[in-house]
Structure formats: structure tokens, C-alpha cells
């Protein structure tokens, strides 16, 4: 009869509490399982660093236009017309890379040099320059339209984002 009472007690504990009590476990000769160590959960998902996106953009610009190579090279020995020719090509390649992965739009869609109203009370949208009064102005002369990312569609990140461009070895 005691086994029937024990079975009924265990059934009620599972139904109403979702687990067996410690005395019931002891009477059955069982022990509670411990949860999986938290280290196992951490291994399944790699930590994302805030710098990974910036490194990914640099990697794309290096791959498509060799931007880092250009920036790290000493160009002081080249003539201005040589630098200008290199920059024109670099500009086109960088613009193509950025527009492939990021859809940009102006913060204020207006004509520079004309009066424009501030789009909202959000201080991050507009930077006032010049003789700025203590009270936030409603608008001013548009000197730069600003840029915002309307859509970002980057490819899957590299497993080693800190490698912006692998070294190249030619085999002869």
C-alpha cells in the first residue's frame, strides 16, 4: 500500500509543482540533476564585438578598391596629377562598394545654401554651427545635408574579422 501512496504523491507533485520534492526523491533513491554548465551555452554562440561591423566595412573596401593599401602608402613622392588619377579610380571603386551594401539617404533633402527647417527635436539629426543661440533654433542655412543609412545589407561576417585582407603569396 505504501508504494501506491508514494506513486500518488509523486503524481500530484509532478502535476502541481512540475518536479518531485527532495523527500520523494530520497525515498525513490534518486538525485536531482544539475543544470548544464553555463560554459557549454557560451561556446554555441560567438561573442559579437562592436568593432566587427567597422572591420567588415574596412575589409570590403580593401577587397574591392585596395583602400587600406592606398591609405598606408606614402604618397608624398608622387606628383599631384599621379595622386589625382589614383584617387579618381579609388573614389569610384569605394562608392560602388558602399552603395552595394548600404542604402544612403540625406537627413535633410534640400538644396545646400538655402534655408531649411530642422527635421525634428532629435539633437542627433542636426548639428547647428555658427552663432547658435541658447534656445534651439527652428532652422538655418543648410550647409550639409547629412547622411543616414536607410538600409544595411552586409554579407555574413568573416570568422576572423580582424583579418582585413589576407597576405598574398604567389607560387611560381
Secondary structure as GFF3:
##gff-version 3
##sequence-region A 1 172
A	DSSP	alpha_helix	2	17	.	.	.	ID=ss1
A	DSSP	alpha_helix	22	28	.	.	.	ID=ss2
A	DSSP	alpha_helix	38	44	.	.	.	ID=ss3
A	DSSP	alpha_helix	52	65	.	.	.	ID=ss4
A	DSSP	alpha_helix	67	72	.	.	.	ID=ss5
A	DSSP	alpha_helix	80	101	.	.	.	ID=ss6
A	DSSP	beta_strand	102	106	.	.	.	ID=ss7
A	DSSP	beta_strand	115	117	.	.	.	ID=ss8
A	DSSP	beta_strand	139	141	.	.	.	ID=ss9
A	DSSP	beta_strand	147	152	.	.	.	ID=ss10
###
